[in-house]
Amino acid sequence: MIYYVTEQLKVSDTFIRATIADVYKYFSDKNDIAFDSETEGFDPHTKNLISVQLGDYDNQFVIDCTTTDVSKLKELLESHPIIMHNAQFDLKFLYKHDIYVEDVYDTFLAECILTTGYNDSDRELGLGKVTQKYAGVTLDKSVRGKIHRVGLTDEVIVYGAKDVKYLHTIKEKQLISIAKYRLENILELENEVVKVFAEMSYTGINFDADKWLEISKITEKNTKGLIKELDSIVLSDIKLKRFVPNAFQQNLFGEEERKLNINWSSPMQKLELLKELGLDVTAVGDRDLQKNKNAHILVSKLIDYSKQAKLSTAFGKDFLKFINKKTGRIHSSFWQILATGRISVSEPNLNQIPSNGEVAPLMRSSFIPTKGYKIVGGDYASFELAIIAEFSEDPLWLTTLRNNNNLHSELASATFDIPLERVNDSFPPKPDLTYRKVQKTIDFGLAYGMSEFKLADTMGVPIKEAKQVIDKFFSVVPKVKEFLDYLAHLGTSRGYIRTSKPFSRVRWFPE
């Protein structure tokens, strides 16, 4: 049965009129409450709730938030376990009304946990797909697009009620699979963490737009400077003369315009230029350019330009569009569990703010703490390497870490048969790298399944030589190879691998 809580004078005969008191009375003896909301948009700071829905399979209450104060539900929602699908979204709108749910079960996150490792197209995480999977019911999600336009029509009320009707069923059936794969701890963790991500997104961070504009001027100036250098290289190289027009135009003020019409951001044009120089290239991505870095000065300048152009576009004036007009702060979105099990940040991706280079310190200082607070930075020191030491029990690996020595340096010395004091010497095949930097790539890369083909690219050596380096490395730390081979065997034989206790996250290999 659908109950409708509203101050509207007329209510359709399809529903039973109810009050907030009725809602409290119905759920007073219920173990948990299914919850969902309909909103005017995605931003809780500038958009409002249209309705919230509370219910179970038998009865659903749709509360008209355009006439009813949702904060009246604060005591109920904060004192009961709440089932949501994509809780992060709903929680942000509740925070706006000073409602902080303590006990959350997110059917969306549970499904993410059960499908970690699957391609995004195969995960089917939306409420419609999850309801079909566990309840055998098809929800008509086409109504969603009408809500902002038509408001709380009978169709919208029924739609909202159905979004909570099956959440208990979904939870019950998900928990069977969660228990089967012993994922209770990771589910509990993720249901706790979603409250943190929601609050991080809702609260946002202060931002100094004026300082950022000064940075964008620097990056634009540097980009223009590199364009001039690239143009100069073309103009001076006889092999590229066909790219130089015969006549140059002048602008209205008598100043000579740019002499070339090459778009240095165009992959097609860059590829054409490099082929004209006789380089054997089929693409102009960073990896392809790095392989030909020493073949011609144009290639190295293209690498510099690509980095600088990315700074100008990804972190230029357009970045200011992420400042919320109402709060003056930046409110990133967090995708809590990717197919890999990791998180991602978007709009904007604060994880990708540069940490190295001329403007990096200025960029990072544009994010400022609220008065009375500090921004604290932290990182796990070589965490993957510590995990390898723990589970492989390789003597050299363990001894090095226990003695607080530098693992990459010790391994570089052993892998390349050089004294420890020489590990920071230039690596002959690629002088811009040191032996230690090459070893660092090996240490992390092989842990993530890097092949000799990738290593050959990185080191600038033939594939055969890269394979020999890998073999030598594993001869130095044989227990590490045993451990990695064991993980590979588990993944291919049973179709998944598992992280260590207490959380034991599972990563499937469906293929």
C-alpha positions in Angstrom: 0.0 0.0 0.0 1.2 3.5 -0.8 0.7 6.3 1.7 1.2 9.9 0.8 2.3 12.5 3.4 1.5 16.0 2.1 -0.1 19.3 3.0 -1.9 19.5 -0.4 -5.6 19.8 -0.1 -6.4 17.1 -2.6 -4.9 13.6 -2.7 -5.6 11.0 -5.4 -7.8 8.1 -4.5 -4.8 5.9 -5.6 -3.1 6.6 -2.3 -4.0 6.9 1.4 -3.3 10.2 3.1 -0.9 9.9 6.1 1.0 12.1 8.5 4.5 12.1 9.9 3.1 10.6 13.1 1.8 7.7 11.0 5.3 7.2 9.6 6.9 7.0 13.1 4.2 4.7 14.3 4.6 2.2 11.4 8.4 2.0 11.7 8.5 2.0 15.5 8.9 -1.8 15.6 10.7 -2.4 12.3 14.3 -3.6 12.2 15.2 -1.4 9.3 13.8 1.2 6.8 14.2 1.3 3.0 14.9 4.9 1.9 15.1 6.8 -1.4 14.7 10.4 -2.5 13.6 12.4 -5.6 15.4 15.7 -6.1 15.4 18.7 -8.4 18.9 17.9 -9.5 22.3 16.6 -8.4 23.7 19.4 -6.3 22.3 19.5 -2.7 23.5 23.1 -2.3 21.4 24.5 -5.1 18.7 21.9 -5.6 16.0 20.7 -3.3 14.3 17.5 -2.3 11.0 16.8 -4.1 10.1 13.8 -2.0 11.6 11.1 0.2 10.3 7.6 0.3 10.4 5.2 3.3 9.0 1.7 3.3 9.3 -2.0 3.0 7.7 -4.6 0.7 4.2 -4.2 2.2 3.9 -0.5 2.7 5.6 2.6 1.3 5.3 6.2 2.6 6.0 9.0 0.0 6.6 12.3 1.8 6.0 15.5 -0.2 9.0 17.6 0.6 7.5 20.7 -1.1 4.9 20.9 1.6 6.4 18.9 4.5 9.6 19.6 6.5 11.8 16.6 6.0 13.7 17.5 9.2 10.8 16.1 11.1 12.1 12.6 10.1 15.5 13.3 11.8 14.9 11.2 14.9 13.5 8.3 12.9 16.2 8.2 10.3 19.0 8.6 12.9 17.8 5.9 15.2 17.1 3.1 12.6 19.3 1.1 10.2 18.5 2.6 6.8 18.7 0.7 3.4 19.6 2.9 0.4 20.7 2.4 -3.1 23.6 4.7 -3.8 23.5 6.2 -0.3 26.1 8.8 -1.0 23.6 10.8 -3.1 20.8 10.6 -0.6 23.0 11.3 2.4 24.2 14.6 0.9 20.6 15.9 0.6 19.9 14.7 4.2 23.0 16.5 5.5 21.4 19.7 4.1 18.6 19.2 6.6 20.9 18.3 9.5 20.0 14.6 9.3 23.0 12.2 9.8 22.1 8.6 9.4 24.3 6.4 11.6 23.5 2.9 10.3 23.6 2.5 6.5 23.2 -0.5 4.2 23.9 0.5 0.6 22.6 -2.1 -1.9 24.7 -0.3 -4.6 27.9 -0.7 -2.7 27.1 -4.4 -1.9 26.7 -5.0 -5.6 30.0 -3.2 -6.3 31.7 -5.6 -3.8 30.1 -8.6 -5.4 31.2 -7.5 -8.9 34.7 -6.2 -8.3 36.8 -7.2 -11.3 33.9 -7.3 -13.8 33.8 -4.8 -16.7 31.6 -1.8 -16.0 29.2 -2.9 -18.7 28.8 -6.2 -17.0 28.4 -5.0 -13.4 24.8 -3.7 -13.9 24.8 -1.6 -10.7 21.7 0.6 -11.3 18.7 0.1 -9.1 16.6 -1.1 -12.1 19.1 -3.9 -12.9 19.7 -4.9 -9.3 15.9 -5.1 -8.7 15.6 -7.3 -11.8 18.4 -9.5 -10.6 17.3 -10.1 -7.0 13.5 -9.5 -7.1 12.7 -10.4 -10.7 10.8 -7.1 -11.1 11.3 -4.6 -13.9 11.2 -1.0 -12.8 10.1 1.6 -15.3 13.1 4.1 -14.9 11.9 6.3 -17.8 9.8 8.2 -15.3 13.0 9.6 -13.7 13.4 12.1 -16.5 10.0 13.6 -16.0 10.2 14.3 -12.3 11.9 17.7 -12.6 9.4 18.8 -15.1 6.1 17.4 -13.8 6.6 17.3 -10.1 4.7 14.9 -7.8 2.2 13.4 -10.1 0.5 10.1 -9.4 3.0 8.4 -11.8 5.9 9.9 -9.9 4.6 8.9 -6.5 4.1 5.3 -7.6 7.6 5.4 -9.2 9.2 6.7 -5.9 7.3 4.0 -3.8 8.6 1.2 -6.0 12.2 2.4 -5.5 12.0 1.4 -1.9 9.6 -1.6 -2.1 12.2 -4.1 -3.1 15.3 -2.9 -1.2 14.7 -5.3 1.7 14.5 -8.2 -0.8 17.7 -7.1 -2.5 19.5 -6.8 0.8 18.5 -10.3 2.0 19.6 -11.9 -1.3 22.8 -10.0 -1.5 23.7 -11.0 2.0 23.6 -14.7 0.9 26.4 -14.1 -1.6 28.2 -11.8 0.8 28.3 -14.6 3.3 29.2 -17.2 0.7 32.4 -15.3 -0.1 33.1 -14.1 3.5 32.7 -10.5 2.5 30.9 -9.3 5.6 33.9 -7.2 6.9 34.5 -5.4 3.7 30.7 -4.7 3.3 30.6 -3.3 6.9 33.7 -1.1 6.1 32.3 0.3 2.8 28.9 1.1 4.5 30.8 3.1 7.1 33.0 4.8 4.6 30.1 6.0 2.4 29.1 8.4 5.2 32.6 9.9 5.1 32.7 10.3 1.3 29.2 11.8 1.4 30.3 14.3 4.0 33.6 15.1 2.1 31.6 15.7 -1.1 28.9 17.8 0.7 31.4 19.9 2.7 33.8 20.5 -0.1 37.0 22.5 0.2 37.9 26.2 0.1 39.5 27.4 -3.1 41.5 30.5 -4.0 40.3 31.4 -7.5 42.5 34.5 -7.8 45.6 32.5 -7.2 44.5 29.9 -9.7 44.0 32.5 -12.3 47.6 33.6 -11.8 48.7 30.0 -12.3 46.7 29.7 -15.5 48.5 32.8 -16.9 51.8 31.0 -16.2 50.7 27.8 -17.9 49.3 29.7 -20.9 52.5 31.7 -21.3 54.6 28.5 -21.1 52.4 26.8 -23.6 52.7 29.7 -26.1 56.4 29.6 -25.6 56.6 26.0 -26.5 54.4 26.6 -29.6 57.0 29.2 -30.7 59.8 26.7 -30.1 58.0 24.0 -32.1 57.3 26.4 -34.9 60.9 27.4 -35.0 62.1 23.8 -35.3 59.8 23.3 -38.3 60.8 26.5 -39.9 64.5 25.6 -39.6 64.4 22.0 -40.7 64.6 21.5 -44.5 62.8 18.2 -44.3 59.7 19.9 -43.0 59.6 22.8 -45.5 56.4 21.6 -47.1 54.6 22.5 -43.8 55.7 26.2 -44.2 53.5 28.4 -46.3 55.1 30.6 -49.0 53.6 33.9 -47.7 52.9 35.2 -44.2 50.0 37.5 -43.4 50.1 40.5 -41.2 47.4 41.6 -38.8 45.7 45.0 -38.7 48.5 46.5 -36.6 51.2 45.5 -39.0 52.6 42.7 -36.8 53.5 39.5 -38.4 51.1 36.6 -37.5 52.2 33.1 -36.6 54.0 31.7 -39.6 52.6 28.2 -39.4 49.0 26.9 -39.2 50.0 23.6 -37.5 47.8 22.6 -34.6 50.2 21.1 -32.1 47.3 19.4 -30.2 46.3 17.5 -33.3 47.6 13.8 -33.2 47.1 13.5 -37.0 49.3 16.6 -37.8 52.0 15.6 -35.3 52.1 12.1 -36.8 52.4 13.5 -40.3 55.3 15.7 -39.2 57.2 12.8 -37.5 56.8 10.6 -40.5 58.1 13.4 -42.7 61.2 13.2 -40.5 61.6 9.5 -41.3 60.6 8.3 -37.9 58.9 4.9 -37.7 55.9 5.9 -35.6 52.2 4.9 -35.8 50.9 7.0 -32.8 51.9 10.1 -30.9 50.9 9.2 -27.3 53.4 9.8 -24.5 54.6 6.2 -24.6 55.2 6.4 -28.4 57.0 9.7 -28.1 59.2 8.6 -25.2 60.5 5.7 -27.4 61.7 8.2 -30.0 62.7 11.0 -27.6 66.3 11.1 -28.8 65.6 10.7 -32.5 64.9 14.4 -33.1 64.6 17.6 -31.1 61.0 17.9 -32.3 60.0 14.8 -30.4 61.4 15.9 -27.1 59.7 19.3 -27.5 56.4 17.6 -28.3 56.7 15.7 -25.0 57.2 19.0 -23.2 54.3 20.6 -25.1 51.9 17.8 -24.3 52.6 18.1 -20.6 52.3 21.8 -20.6 49.1 21.8 -22.8 47.5 19.3 -20.3 48.2 21.7 -17.5 46.7 24.6 -19.4 43.5 22.7 -20.3 42.9 20.4 -17.4 44.1 22.9 -14.8 43.5 26.2 -16.5 40.7 28.8 -16.3 38.1 26.1 -17.1 38.9 24.5 -13.7 37.0 27.4 -12.1 33.7 26.0 -13.4 33.9 23.5 -10.5 33.5 26.3 -7.9 30.0 25.9 -6.5 28.2 29.2 -7.0 26.4 29.0 -3.7 29.1 27.8 -1.4 32.2 29.1 -3.2 33.8 25.8 -2.6 34.8 22.8 -4.7 32.7 19.6 -4.2 34.2 16.6 -5.9 32.3 13.4 -6.5 33.6 10.1 -5.3 33.1 6.7 -7.0 33.7 4.4 -4.0 34.4 1.0 -5.6 35.7 0.8 -9.2 36.0 -2.6 -10.9 39.5 -2.7 -9.5 38.3 -2.1 -5.9 39.9 1.4 -5.9 38.1 4.7 -5.6 38.0 7.5 -8.1 37.4 11.2 -7.8 35.8 13.4 -10.5 34.4 16.9 -11.2 37.2 17.7 -10.5 39.7 14.8 -9.9 41.6 16.2 -6.9 43.8 13.1 -7.0 45.4 14.4 -10.2 46.5 17.9 -9.0 50.1 17.9 -10.0 52.7 17.4 -7.3 55.8 18.1 -9.3 56.9 21.0 -11.6 57.0 24.7 -11.6 53.4 25.5 -10.8 52.5 22.4 -8.7 53.2 24.1 -5.3 51.1 27.1 -6.4 48.3 24.8 -7.5 48.2 22.9 -4.3 48.3 26.0 -2.2 45.1 27.2 -4.0 43.2 24.7 -1.9 42.9 26.3 1.5 41.6 25.1 4.9 38.7 26.6 6.6 39.7 29.1 9.3 40.8 27.2 12.4 41.6 24.0 10.4 44.6 22.6 8.6 45.0 20.4 5.5 47.0 17.3 6.5 48.8 15.2 3.9 49.6 11.5 4.3 50.6 8.5 2.3 51.5 4.9 2.9 55.2 4.4 2.5 55.8 1.7 -0.1 52.7 -0.1 1.1 52.6 -2.7 -1.8 56.2 -3.5 -1.0 55.4 -4.2 2.6 52.6 -6.5 1.6 54.9 -8.4 -0.7 57.4 -8.8 2.2 54.6 -10.0 4.6 53.3 -12.7 2.3 56.3 -13.8 0.3 58.7 -13.9 3.4 61.6 -13.3 1.0 64.7 -13.0 3.1 66.4 -10.1 1.2 63.1 -8.2 0.9 62.3 -8.7 4.7 65.8 -7.9 5.9 66.0 -4.7 3.9 62.7 -3.4 5.2 63.4 -4.4 8.7 66.7 -2.7 8.7 65.0 0.4 7.3 67.3 0.3 4.2 66.2 1.5 0.8 64.7 -1.5 -1.0 64.9 -0.1 -4.5 68.6 0.7 -4.0 69.4 -2.7 -2.5 67.6 -4.5 -5.3 69.1 -2.3 -8.1 72.5 -3.2 -6.8 71.7 -7.0 -6.8 69.8 -7.0 -10.1 72.3 -5.0 -12.2 75.4 -6.3 -10.3 76.7 -2.8 -9.4 78.0 -1.4 -6.1 75.3 0.2 -3.9 77.0 3.6 -4.3 76.4 3.4 -8.1 72.6 2.9 -8.1 71.9 6.6 -8.8 74.2 6.6 -11.9 72.5 7.0 -15.3 71.1 3.9 -16.8 73.1 3.6 -20.1 70.2 2.7 -22.5 68.1 5.6 -21.1 70.4 8.2 -19.6 67.5 10.3 -18.2 66.8 7.3 -15.8 69.0 6.0 -13.0 69.5 2.3 -12.2 67.4 2.9 -9.0 64.5 4.4 -11.0 64.5 1.5 -13.4 64.5 -0.9 -10.4 61.6 1.0 -8.9 59.6 0.4 -12.1 60.5 -3.3 -11.9 59.6 -3.6 -8.2 56.1 -2.1 -8.6 55.5 -3.1 -12.2 56.1 -6.8 -11.7 53.8 -6.8 -8.6 51.1 -5.6 -11.0 51.9 -8.1 -13.7 54.1 -6.0 -16.0 55.5 -8.0 -18.9 58.9 -7.9 -20.5 57.3 -6.0 -23.4 56.3 -3.1 -21.2 59.6 -3.2 -19.3 61.5 -3.1 -22.6 59.7 0.1 -23.5 60.4 1.7 -20.1 64.1 0.7 -20.1 64.7 1.4 -23.8 66.2 -2.1 -24.4 65.3 -5.1 -26.6 62.6 -7.4 -25.3 65.1 -10.2 -24.9 67.3 -8.1 -22.6 64.2 -7.0 -20.5 63.4 -10.6 -20.1 66.9 -11.3 -18.8 66.6 -8.5 -16.3 63.3 -9.9 -15.0 64.9 -13.4 -14.7 67.8 -11.9 -12.8 65.5 -9.9 -10.5 63.5 -13.0 -9.6 66.7 -15.0 -9.0 67.6 -12.4 -6.4 64.2 -12.6 -4.7 62.9 -16.1 -5.5 60.3 -16.1 -2.8 58.7 -13.0 -4.4 58.3 -14.9 -7.7 56.8 -17.8 -5.8 54.2 -15.5 -4.2 53.3 -13.7 -7.4 53.0 -17.1 -9.3 50.8 -18.4 -6.5 48.4 -15.3 -6.8 48.3 -15.9 -10.6 47.5 -19.5 -10.1 44.6 -18.6 -7.7 43.2 -16.1 -10.1 43.2 -18.4 -13.0 42.2 -21.6 -11.2 39.3 -20.4 -9.0 38.5 -17.1 -10.8 39.3 -14.6 -8.1 41.9 -13.5 -5.6 41.4 -12.1 -2.1 43.1 -9.3 -0.1 44.4 -10.2 3.4 42.3 -10.2 6.6 40.5 -8.6 8.2 38.7 -7.2 5.1 39.4 -9.9 2.5 38.1 -8.0 -0.5 37.5 -10.3 -3.5 38.6 -9.4 -7.0 37.0 -11.6 -9.7 38.5 -12.6 -13.1 35.3 -13.4 -15.0 37.2 -14.0 -18.2 
